[in-house]
Amino acid sequence: MKNHRQIEKPTKSFMSMADFIQDILYCQKIDPSFQANLFTTRWTVSQIKKYLTNVVKDQVVGTFEFADVEASLQNVQSAKDKEYYQEWLDKGVKYINIDSNNRCINTKKFLEGVKGYVVSEGRYETRTGANVVVNKNLSDTFETLPQELKEAFEDCELTVIIYKDLTRQELSEKFRATNEGSPLNEPEKRNSILSEVANIIRTLEEKYVNVLWNPTYNSSKWFSESKVNRRDIADFIAGLLHIQANGLSENINSEGLEKMYESDIESIARKFKTTFTNFMETFFNGTKESPTYCISNKNSILDLFVLFRTLETKRTPLVLKKDALEEFIKHYKKVVTLLIDDEDFTVCRGISKNSKANFITMLGGRQNYNNMTRHDILMDKLDIDKYFEPKSPRVITDKQRDRIIVDNNFKTNDGTNQDINLAHINGESRDTKPEKGHALGKSFKDTGKTSVEDTIIQLRTDNRKQGSK
């Protein structure tokens, strides 16, 4: 049964914009685990201008809500909550932003003179009786504002609410409650769920956002900037985890994704993190000029992930051959393009034999029947054997190691010809333990394969010296 408690009454105060800038603005941060927009403001240019104009007019609506880090650290009871606030305090953060992130972002950018952050042009009358004009591109930035309007901006009265005893869980709940009436989308709501699944998806989103959203090559294809800022990439990654956890037969929808975020599937999520990382390293190879960017449709990236995982989880796992990425992507692109262009190609989807669709239609969604059918078609059309091969272990087996030791009369075969202490062969790692190494230029990293012929037996110290070169 879930426990509920009445929190300590927060402090509500009225503060000028000038005092807010000095005391709070530059020492507050968002917690990305529950805030909606991690990377930048999700306001439109029009909304930004309206907000800044309202500050000048002293007509800011809404409250600025924060958790006081130092006070909360003193008031929370659990060690986990204390550790949470201590981490923020160690980072120099005094306040955690609960509600006002967009307003804080846009205030900072206006003060810093970022291009496009302006007030509306027109005639302004202040309380002091000043009557001044703001001209577009001439006097609409903070730096160029008439002095009377700068003072008006700084005198604007804000309503600030400070919480002093919220637990980590209550912070997340407070954020969600605050935004119940706001147009948060589903990925933003799921992001605020306190779970290991949410943490893993958020970690992968932060790590790969600039790979999956690369404006130079695919800004108009997979994710737009506005959608990236509203956690569209997190939603995409969550869909891939949903497939790994439930298979292709389960529908990817809001209800299913929220259930997944709240479920106890930490071990599956951790395995997915490894799989997804391997997928990104394989098909985007750490560069911003990967041939994979030629793929036009986001769901073709989903299909590529499903293909990668299907081959990786076979009884004999298959991996992309070394240096085969570009040729395989050309092949994949050709197969998908021909399927899209073939207007006569239709297949039955799902259980109903009457539900027929062409390939371009199926690419339009990630419903279970679309995902399953596309996967089956691609597995049939792609030349897997040409571009993939059985996964090689990174080192030989202990049985193979022992044969090398015996054949070399219990001495190392790395050129040092040192005696091998029999008691240390299967013992704990120590300097005299014989280890499996690779001849120079023949490592798994160099060749993508492991063989007895390319393996040398070295004492631990020599193996580590070679590995550090």
N, C-alpha and C positions, 0 to 999 in steps of 0.2 A: 504494500500500500504506500502510495506516495505521500510524503509529509509536506504540509503547507505551513507557512508562518507569516506573521505580519512584520514587515521590515521596519527598521527605525525610520522615523519621519525624515525625509530629505530636507536639505536646506534650500530655500527658494529666495533668490535675491535679484535685485535689479542692478545692472552694471552697464556703464557706458562702453561703447565699442573700444574706446581708447584703453580703458582698464582691462577689458577682455583680451585685447591684443597683448598687453603687457603681462598679464597674470596667467592666462590660460592658453591662448591660441598656439604658442610655439612650444608648449610643454605637454600637449595632449596628443594622443595617438588613438587609432582604431585598433581593435582586436580583429584581425582578419577572419577569425573563426566564426564570427557572427555578424560582422558588418557586410552590407550588401555589395558596395562597390569598392573593391580593393585597390584598383590601379589608378583611377582618376574619377572625376565627377561624372555622374550619369545624367546631369542636367543638360538641356539643350542650350544653344547660344542665347535664345530668347529668354529662357528661364534664368540664366545667369545675369543677363542685363536687367531683368525685372527685379531680381533680388538686390543687386547692387544699387539700383535706383531707389528701391524701398528703404535701404539703409540711409541714404542721403536724406530721404523724406521722413525718416524716423517712423517708418511703418512696417517694421519687421514683424512678421506673424510667426508664432510658434516659440517653443522653448529650446534652449541649448542644454542638453542633459549629459552629465558626466558622473563617473565614479571617482571619488577621491582615493588615489592609490594608497597614500600613507595612512589615512584614517581607516580605510578598509583593512589594511594589513593588521592594524591594531585590534579591529573589532571582529573579524571573522574568527571562527573557532577551529576549523579543521586544518590539519597540517598541509593538505593539498591546496586549500584555498590560500593559506599564508604563502606557500611556495609560489603560487600564481602571481600574487601581488608583489612579492619580493622580486620576481623576475622583471616585472615592469619598472619597479623602483630602481633596480640595478641598471636599467637602460636609460635612466634619467627622465622617465615619464611620470608626471604628477597626476594626470587625469586620463581616464579611459573614456573615449567618446561613445556615448550610448545613442544619442540622437542629435545630430547637427553636422554630420560629417561633410555633406555637400556644401553647407554654408561655410564651414571652416576652410575647406579646400578653395572655394571660390573667393573668400576674403583674402586668403594668402596670395593667390595668384593676382588679384587686383592690386594689392599692396606692392607686389613684386614687379608690376608692370608687364605681365605676360600679355602677349598680343591677343586681342579679341576680348579681353576682360574690361568692359566699359560700361558707363551709365548711359541712359537714354539722352539723346539730344533734346534741347528745348529750353524754356525759361523756368527758372527756379526762384521761389520766394522763400526766404528763411525766416525763422522766428525773430531774428534780430532786425528784420526789415530789409535785409539785402535782397536785391533783385538782379540775378546774374543769368547769363546765357551759356549753355553748353553746346558747342558745335561738334558735329561728327568729325572724327579724325584730327581734331584740333585741340579740344579741351575736354575729352571724355574719359581719359585715363586718370588714375589717382595722381600721378605726377603732374599732369597738365590741368587738373581741376582748378577752378578759381578757389582762392584761399577760403572764401566763405563756405564753399561746399566741402572742402577738406575738413573744416571744423565741424560742419554738420554731420559728416560721415562719422567722425570720431565721437560726437556727442550722442549718437543714436543709442537709445536705451534698449538693452537686451534682457530677456528673462532667463536666468541661469538657475538650473536645479542640480544640486550636488548630492549624490548618494554616498553613504559612508559605511555600509555594512553588508553589501550584496555579496553573496557567494558567487563562485564562477558560474554555477548552474543558473542562479537567479539573474546574473548579468545577461545571459543568453535569453532567458525567458522575458526579461524586461525589454530587450531589443525587439523580440518578436511581438510582444504586447503593444509596444509603442508603434509598430508598423502594421498592426492589424488592419487599419483603415487606409494604409498607403498602398500604392500599386507595386508592391514587391512581386517579382515573378517567382515561379516555382523553384528554379535553381537557387535564387537568393534566399528563399525561405529554408530550403534544405541545408544550405551552407551554415545556418545558425544552429543546427542540431548538434548537440554535444555528443560525439561518438568517434571511435577510431576510424570508422569508414569515412566520415566527413573529413577527418584530419588527413587521411591518405589521399583522398581526391584533391583536397586543397593543396597539399604538398606537390602533387604531380602537376596541378594547374599552374602553380607558381613557377615550377621548374621549367615547364615546356610552353608557357604562354607565348613566348617570343619565337618559338619554333613553329607551333601550329598556326599562330597568327603572324605571318611574315609579310608586312605590307609591300615589300619589294617584289614578291613573287606571287602571292595568293590572297591579297587583301580583299578582293571582291568575290572570292570563290568559296572559301570554307567558313570564315567568320568575319563579320564586319566589326569595326572598332566599337560601335555602340553596343553590340551584342557581347563582345569580349568583356566589356566593362560591366555587363550584367550576368557574368558567370556562364556564358554559353559554352566556353571550353570545359568548365567543370561539369556541365550537363552532358557534354559529349563523352568525357572520360567516364562519368558515372554510368552511361549507357553501355560502355565496353565492360565495366566491372559487372554490371547486371548480366551481361551475356556470359561472362566467365563464371558467375555464381549460379546462374539459373539455366544456362543453355539458350539456344536460339528459339526454342519453342515457347518461351515465356514472353509476353508482351512487355515492351519498354514503355511505361506510362508514368504519370505523376504519382499515382497511388503506389505502384510497384517500387519506384525509386525511393519514395519517402520511407516505405517499409524497409527497404534495403539499408538506408542510412541509419535506421533505428535498430536494426537487427544485430544479432550476435554472430557476425561472420568475420571477425578480426583475422583469423588465419587465412581465409580465402582472400581477404582484401590485401594482406601482406604478400601473398603469392602473386596477386594481380599486379601489385606495385613492381615486383621483379619482372613479370612478363611484359608489362607496358614499357618499363625502362629498356628492356632488351629490344622490344619492337622499335622504339624511337631511335635507339643506337644503330639498329640494323638499317632502317629505311630513311633516317635523316642524318645518320653518320656524323653527328656533331658539327655539321657545317650549315651555313645559311644558303647554300647553293645546291641542295640535294635534288637529284632528278625527280624525286617523289613529288616535288611541287608542280610537276606537269599534270598531275591528276586533278581533274576539274571539280569533282563532286565530293562533298564531305562524306557521304555515305559510301563512297568508294574507298575512303580511308578506313571506315568501319569494316568494310569487307576485307580489306588488306589485313587488318588486325585479326579478324576471325580466321582468315587463311593461315596467318603466321602462327596463331595459337593451335589451330587444328594440326598443323604439321609438327609443331613443337611437342605436342602431347601424344603423338603416335607411339606405339610400342617401341619402334625404332625411330626416335625423333629426327626430323629433317630440319636442316638450317640452310639459309641462303649460301651458295658457294662464294668463296672469297673472290672479290672483284667482279661479282656478277650483278651488282645492284643496278647499274645503268641499263644493261641489256634486259634484265628482268622487268624493270619499270617500263621500258619501251614495249615489251611483250604484253604486259598487263594493260598498259594504255591502249594498245592496238586492239586487244580482245574486248575491252569495255567499250571503246569507240565504235567498233563494228557492231556490237550488240545494240548500242543506242541507235545507230543509223539504220538498222534492219527493221523497217516498219512491218514486215511480214512475220517477224519473230514474236510469237506470243506463247505464253505458258500458263498452265493452271497454277493458281496460288492457293495454299492451304488445303483444307479438306474438300471444299466445294469444287467440283469439276467445271462449274459454270463461271467461276471467278478467274477470268483470264486477263492478262495484262502484258504489255511489252516491257522491255528492260528499262527504258527511261521512266516509265510510270513507277516501276518498283524502286527506282533510285530515289524517288521523291519522299519516302518515309522509312522509318525504322520499326514498322510493325513486324511482329514475329513472322508472318507469312511472307512478307517482302524479304526480310533478312535470310530466312531459310532458303527461299527459292533462288535468290541471287547467289548464295553460297554454293548451292548444288550446281548451278549453271557454270560458275567460275571454276569449280573443281573439275568439271568436265572439259571445259575449253582450254584451261591453262596447261602448258607443258611443264608440269612440276618437276619431272625427272631431269629436265635440261638445266634447270637453274638451282635446284636444291639437292642436297646430299645428306647422308646419315651424319648425325652429330657425333663428332669425335670427342672422347674424353680429353681433358686438359693434360692429364699425365697417364702413363701406363699403369697397369694393375700391379699389385704387390707380387703376384705370381710371376709376372714378366720381369719385375725388378729382381726377384730372387734368382731367376735364370741367368740374368746378366752378371750378378755377383758370383754365382757358381762358375760360370764360363770364364770369368776373369780371375779365378783362383782367389776369391775373397779379398780382392783389392779394388780400389777405385779405378775407373777407366776414363778419367778426365785428363790423364797425362801426369798426374801427381803420383799415381801408383802407391797410394797409402793403404795400409792394412785396415781392414774393417773389423771392428770389435763385434763379435757375434752376439754378445749380450745386448748390444745397442740397436740391432736391426729393427726390432719391433717394439723398442722401448719408447720412453718419453723423449721429446725433442731435446737434444743437447748438442753441443758442438761436434761430438764424435758420431752422431747418428747419421747413417747413410741416407741421402735423399735423392729423389729423381729430378735430374736437371735436363737441360736441352743443350745440344751443341749450339755454338754461336750461329745466329741466323736461322735456326731451325726450331725456334720455340713455337708454341701454339699461337701466340700473337703474330708471329711472322708468317706461318704457313696455314693456320687454321686447322691443322691436323696434328695428331700425335702418333709416333711410331717407335718401335723398339730400336730401330736403326738410328734414329735421331736422339735417343735418350742416352745420357751419361749418368753414372752413379758418382756422386760427390759427397764428401763430408759436409755437414750442415753449414759450417762457416764458409767453405768455398762456394757452396751453392748460393748463399745469401749475398756474397760479394759479387757474383756474376749477375744475380738478379737486380742488383742496385745500379748496374752500369747502364 
